[in-house]
Amino acid sequence: MTQPPAQIRLGFFHQPVGRHPAAWRRLEGRGHPEDLAWVVGTARKAEQGLFDMFFLADGLVGPSAEGNGKGGGFEPLTLLGAIAASTSRIGLVATVSTTFSEPFNTARMFASLDHISGGRAGWNVVTSQADRAAQNFGADALLGHAERYARSAEFVTVAKGLWDSWGEDALVIDKARGVFIEPGQVRELNHKGRFFSVRGPLNISRPPQGHPVIIQAGSSVDGISLAASQADVAFTAQDTVEEALAYRAALRAAAQADHPGSAGPLVFPGIMPIVGRTPAEAVARFAALQAETDITAGIKQLSGRWGYDLSGHDLDGPVPEPGANVHGQSRVQLLLNKARKERYTLRDLAALAIASHGHRIIVGSAAEVADDPEHWFRAGAADGFNVIPATMPEGLDDFVDLVVPELQRRGLFRTAYAGDTLREHLGLARPERAGGVVLHSGGALENSSLRTG
């Protein structure tokens, strides 16, 4: 890993109609989860704002009576293939679950996206959180928390090995010599582990970035271990600078246990900015959104996280303790800590949680909104931020048109892209190819279609 960047980095967390649950009902609101032109236009606006990456979350559960499923939207890797053709510099990050995928297919798809985009691909590694997802893949319930993370660690290790199964110059297509692929540059992986058995090699050449950028979105003990050992970037939800510094220290300690001297992954907390031309305008915008908040929906969301039905509890009473089977350990703990610290009622927490999904909400003028990431960045609590607009399109437009120039005036954000790949944007080194058994002339490739003449 490289040292933290000298300037703030920014991801754009795409929510087609805005993150706040009341955003889509506003008369001035725009966006549609299955309108390609809308998404492409949004990505171009984020690229105009010089964002490092366009980040797509994902879920494997459809709409349900509980309101916890995905309400429409494209599959992320398919969508990013289209966006790659319509943008030129912004990184393209897709979420893929290691619980319900296979390493070979996933490695192949991300290598393809990296080639298509000229080295701009990133993978947000998640383990899934809902039993309803498992029920879409032939199981009654998820694996246990530790099991999911153990599978995920092996999954990413295999994917990296598959990306390394081709040398840098393996695909030569040399007509004069009659050589399509240099046999000595391709090798089998022959991985046999607890969860996977994968022979390899991959059937696409090594990605332009060596490995697409790996992002891990989890802050539990198991999540920290996975991020420290496998990730380039840790996407997290932290409520205070002090908590973020403690998280970073834990992440770095875990990284150094695997790689002595490592600085650990870059840290990107999520933020939901509400920007106004004046502080009063920003406050009024947020108040209008919160006034339309459906507390019943908020209780349903909290119930899903808490692991049991909270609807029978007093809305104006204290927040109850989580159950034994919580969904998203670190996010539940963050919400619970905030409720205890600020003496929230259950109603207060439901309104906050459904508005931001646990990420910090920053309300103010462009200067006030810029003050917050500057403070966190200078304190060493974050290297960058995943920006989650509450509403669309003004949530992104105001950030690009008002906050980005303010950060640039302070010398905290780039004024032009300095590189072409996502790794270059983030200041990350290109990984060296790992060792392995080479397929050589006279061996497995001799009689294959990889060599002619």
MOWO-V476522 format. One record per helix or strand of 3 or more residues. SS is the DSSP state (@ for helix, = for strand). FROM is the first residue (numbers start at 1). LEN is the number of residues. Records with the same first field share a line. If there is no record, write none. Layout:
BEGIN
SS=FROM-LEN + FROM-LEN
END
This chain:
BEGIN
==9-5 + 53-4 + 91-7 + 121-6 + 171-4 + 179-3 + 186-3 + 213-4 + 233-4 + 266-11 + 360-6 + 384-4 + 437-3
@=23-3 + 36-13 + 76-9 + 103-15 + 131-4 + 145-19 + 183-3 + 221-10 + 241-18 + 279-13 + 295-12 + 329-14 + 346-11 + 366-13 + 394-16 + 422-5
END
